[in-house]
Amino acid sequence: MGLFVKNTTFDSNDNDEIEIGSEVVIKDKGIIGLVVMKIGNLYQIKVKDEIKSYAYNEIEKK
């Protein structure tokens, strides 16, 4: 049995994609990072020497 998720905020962000290689700001922390990969609606962001995953609504284009 799997997990089904419907009607989330992630469903409507298909048109607002951020390109790989773009600089972004992590909203809560104010840290600047670089998009290295996109997996579904999650973005892999490189900050210093770490790579962490963030949802679209947690980041904004710089």
SVG drawing of the C-alpha trace seen along z (x, -y; Angstrom):
<svg xmlns="http://www.w3.org/2000/svg" viewBox="-7 -38 39 40">
<polyline fill="none" stroke="black" stroke-width="0.4" points="0.0,0.0 1.3,-3.4 0.8,-7.0 -1.5,-9.2 -1.3,-13.0 -3.9,-15.1 -4.7,-18.8 -1.4,-20.0 0.3,-23.3 2.9,-21.4 0.3,-20.5 0.0,-24.0 3.7,-25.0 4.4,-23.4 4.6,-26.7 6.9,-28.3 10.0,-26.2 13.4,-27.4 16.2,-26.4 19.2,-24.3 22.1,-26.6 20.0,-29.5 20.8,-31.3 18.0,-31.2 17.4,-32.5 16.1,-30.1 13.2,-32.2 13.3,-31.2 17.1,-31.5 18.0,-34.2 20.8,-32.0 21.8,-32.1 22.3,-28.8 22.6,-27.3 20.0,-24.9 21.8,-21.7 18.9,-19.3 15.1,-19.2 13.3,-16.1 9.5,-16.4 8.6,-19.5 11.7,-19.4 14.8,-21.3 18.3,-20.2 20.1,-23.4 23.9,-23.6 24.8,-25.9 28.5,-26.0 29.6,-22.4 26.1,-20.8 23.2,-19.9 19.7,-19.9 16.2,-19.5 13.7,-22.3 10.1,-22.6 9.3,-25.4 7.5,-27.5 10.6,-27.5 12.8,-29.2 12.7,-32.2 14.7,-33.3 17.4,-35.8"/>
</svg>
